Amino acid sequence: PTKSQLPPRARSSHDEELVQGLLLRIEQLTQETAGLQQEKACLQQEKAVLKQEKVCLQQEKVVLQQDKADLQQDKTSLQQENSTLQQERSNLQGEKEAGEQRMNQEIESLREHMEERKLEFDHLEEENEALQQNASQLEALLADAETTITMGIHTSQAQKNDEVLRIPSRRLYLTDKKLGGGSYGEVRIAYWRGCPVAVKMLYEVLASVQ
């Protein structure tokens, strides 16, 4: 039955049901609207966050591009440094080879010099041995001369007259072997009657003899 066909009480009850239904629907729509508005606010907040993240990403992109440019520049610099180091390494290798060659030459020169010094040392040792032999001979002659002088002194002391034994220079065989010297003259080895004797000669006498 239509609304006009219903009795007045029934129509009033039906209207109330409609009103309650409408109120319930309005309340539902209000809640849905509040929910949608809340979702809209959340979406707007998310949109703002996304915009902020977009700005941050753009800034990071700029920073990354700058870093990329810096890395490219560093790469170029490293390549140049590597080339320079390679050149320096090549130069150092050449200097090393030249230094080794000079060192080998110096070692060879030192070896030759050492061999020469060794030969000189051997020669000096031979001369030293010869000098030692001459010194031994001179010491033996000096000992003989001292013995002869001592015997002559004892003989002259045993003489009753204290006359000094004078030996003419022509009876002496004077050698060039010198035993010593002082400020007035020098002592040489001579032979008298086959015996070695020490003769002291003044420089004035030597000058006159020469």
C-alpha positions as CSV (number, residue, x, y, z in Angstrom):
1,P,0.0,0.0,0.0
2,T,1.1,3.6,-0.7
3,K,1.5,6.2,1.9
4,S,-1.8,7.7,1.2
5,Q,-3.4,4.3,1.7
6,L,-1.9,3.8,5.1
7,P,-3.7,4.9,8.3
8,P,-2.5,8.2,9.9
9,R,-0.7,6.3,12.8
10,A,0.9,4.0,10.4
11,R,2.0,6.9,8.2
12,S,3.5,8.6,11.2
13,S,5.4,5.5,12.2
14,H,6.6,5.1,8.6
15,D,7.8,8.7,8.5
16,E,9.7,8.2,11.7
17,E,11.4,5.1,10.3
18,L,12.3,7.1,7.2
19,V,13.6,9.9,9.3
20,Q,15.6,7.5,11.5
21,G,16.9,5.9,8.4
22,L,17.9,9.2,6.9
23,L,19.5,10.3,10.2
24,L,21.4,7.0,10.4
25,R,22.5,7.5,6.8
26,I,23.5,11.1,7.5
27,E,25.5,9.9,10.5
28,Q,27.1,7.3,8.3
29,L,27.9,9.8,5.6
30,T,29.2,12.2,8.3
31,Q,31.4,9.5,9.7
32,E,32.5,8.6,6.1
33,T,33.1,12.3,5.4
34,A,35.2,12.6,8.6
35,G,37.1,9.5,7.6
36,L,37.7,10.8,4.1
37,Q,38.8,14.2,5.5
38,Q,41.2,12.4,7.9
39,E,42.5,10.3,5.0
40,K,42.8,13.5,3.0
41,A,44.7,15.1,5.8
42,C,47.0,12.1,5.9
43,L,47.4,12.1,2.2
44,Q,48.3,15.8,2.3
45,Q,50.8,15.1,5.1
46,E,52.2,12.2,3.0
47,K,52.3,14.6,0.0
48,A,54.2,17.2,2.0
49,V,56.6,14.5,3.2
50,L,57.0,13.2,-0.4
51,K,57.7,16.8,-1.6
52,Q,60.3,17.2,1.2
53,E,61.8,13.9,0.2
54,K,61.8,15.0,-3.4
55,V,63.6,18.2,-2.5
56,C,66.1,16.1,-0.4
57,L,66.6,13.7,-3.3
58,Q,67.2,16.6,-5.7
59,Q,69.7,18.1,-3.3
60,E,71.4,14.7,-3.0
61,K,71.3,14.4,-6.8
62,V,73.1,17.7,-7.0
63,V,75.6,16.6,-4.4
64,L,76.1,13.3,-6.2
65,Q,76.7,15.1,-9.5
66,Q,79.2,17.4,-7.8
67,D,80.9,14.3,-6.3
68,K,80.9,12.7,-9.7
69,A,82.6,15.8,-11.2
70,D,85.1,15.8,-8.3
71,L,85.8,12.1,-8.8
72,Q,86.3,12.7,-12.6
73,Q,88.7,15.5,-11.8
74,D,90.5,13.3,-9.3
75,K,90.7,10.5,-11.8
76,T,92.2,12.9,-14.4
77,S,94.7,14.2,-11.7
78,L,95.6,10.6,-10.8
79,Q,96.2,9.7,-14.4
80,Q,98.5,12.7,-14.8
81,E,100.3,11.8,-11.6
82,N,100.6,8.2,-12.7
83,S,102.1,9.4,-16.0
84,T,104.5,11.6,-14.1
85,L,105.5,8.8,-11.8
86,Q,106.1,6.5,-14.8
87,Q,108.4,9.1,-16.3
88,E,110.2,9.6,-13.0
89,R,110.5,5.8,-12.6
90,S,112.0,5.6,-16.1
91,N,114.4,8.5,-15.2
92,L,115.3,6.8,-11.9
93,Q,116.0,3.5,-13.7
94,G,118.3,5.3,-16.1
95,E,120.1,7.0,-13.2
96,K,120.3,3.7,-11.4
97,E,122.0,2.0,-14.4
98,A,124.3,5.0,-14.8
99,G,125.1,4.9,-11.1
100,E,125.8,1.1,-11.2
101,Q,128.1,1.6,-14.2
102,R,130.0,4.4,-12.4
103,M,130.2,2.3,-9.2
104,N,131.6,-0.7,-11.2
105,Q,134.2,1.6,-12.8
106,E,135.1,3.0,-9.4
107,I,135.4,-0.5,-8.0
108,E,137.6,-1.5,-10.8
109,S,139.7,1.6,-10.3
110,L,140.0,0.9,-6.6
111,R,140.9,-2.7,-7.3
112,E,143.7,-1.6,-9.6
113,H,144.8,1.0,-7.0
114,M,144.8,-1.7,-4.3
115,E,146.9,-4.0,-6.5
116,E,149.4,-1.1,-7.1
117,R,149.5,-0.4,-3.4
118,K,150.0,-4.0,-2.7
119,L,152.9,-4.1,-5.1
120,E,154.3,-1.0,-3.4
121,F,153.8,-2.6,0.0
122,D,155.6,-5.7,-1.1
123,H,158.4,-3.6,-2.5
124,L,158.6,-1.7,0.8
125,E,158.7,-4.9,2.8
126,E,161.6,-6.1,0.6
127,E,163.4,-2.8,1.3
128,N,162.6,-3.1,5.0
129,E,164.1,-6.5,5.1
130,A,167.2,-5.2,3.3
131,L,167.4,-2.3,5.8
132,Q,167.0,-4.7,8.7
133,Q,169.8,-6.9,7.3
134,N,172.0,-3.8,6.9
135,A,171.1,-2.7,10.4
136,S,172.1,-6.1,11.7
137,Q,175.4,-5.9,9.9
138,L,176.0,-2.4,11.2
139,E,175.2,-3.6,14.8
140,A,177.6,-6.4,14.4
141,L,180.3,-4.0,13.1
142,L,179.5,-1.6,15.9
143,A,179.9,-4.4,18.4
144,D,183.2,-5.4,16.9
145,A,184.3,-1.8,16.9
146,E,183.3,-1.3,20.5
147,T,185.2,-4.5,21.4
148,T,188.3,-3.2,19.5
149,I,188.0,0.2,21.1
150,T,187.7,-1.4,24.6
151,M,190.7,-3.5,24.0
152,G,192.7,-0.5,22.7
153,I,191.7,1.5,25.8
154,H,192.8,-1.4,28.1
155,T,196.1,-1.7,26.1
156,S,196.8,2.0,26.4
157,Q,196.0,2.0,30.1
158,A,198.4,-0.9,30.6
159,Q,201.2,1.1,29.1
160,K,203.5,2.6,31.6
161,N,203.8,5.9,29.8
162,D,200.5,7.6,29.5
163,E,201.1,8.6,25.9
164,V,198.1,8.5,23.6
165,L,198.2,6.0,20.7
166,R,198.2,8.1,17.6
167,I,197.3,6.3,14.3
168,P,198.0,8.1,11.1
169,S,195.0,8.6,8.9
170,R,196.7,7.0,6.0
171,R,196.7,3.7,7.9
172,L,192.9,3.9,8.3
173,Y,190.4,2.6,5.7
174,L,187.4,4.9,6.1
175,T,184.0,3.6,5.0
176,D,180.8,5.5,4.3
177,K,178.9,3.6,7.0
178,K,177.9,6.1,9.7
179,L,177.2,5.0,13.3
180,G,175.9,8.3,14.6
181,G,176.5,12.1,14.7
182,G,176.3,15.2,16.8
183,S,176.6,18.9,16.6
184,Y,180.4,18.8,16.0
185,G,181.0,15.7,13.9
186,E,180.0,12.2,13.1
187,V,181.2,8.7,13.9
188,R,182.0,6.3,11.0
189,I,183.2,2.8,10.7
190,A,186.8,2.3,9.6
191,Y,189.3,-0.5,9.5
192,W,192.8,-0.5,11.1
193,R,195.0,-3.5,10.5
194,G,192.0,-5.5,9.5
195,C,190.0,-4.7,12.6
196,P,186.9,-2.5,12.5
197,V,187.2,0.7,14.5
198,A,185.0,3.7,15.2
199,V,186.4,7.0,14.0
200,K,185.0,10.3,15.1
201,M,185.5,13.0,12.5
202,L,184.7,16.7,13.0
203,Y,182.7,18.5,10.3
204,E,185.6,20.8,9.7
205,V,187.9,17.9,9.0
206,L,185.3,16.3,6.7
207,A,184.9,19.5,4.8
208,S,188.7,19.8,4.3
209,V,188.9,16.1,3.3
210,Q,186.1,16.6,0.8
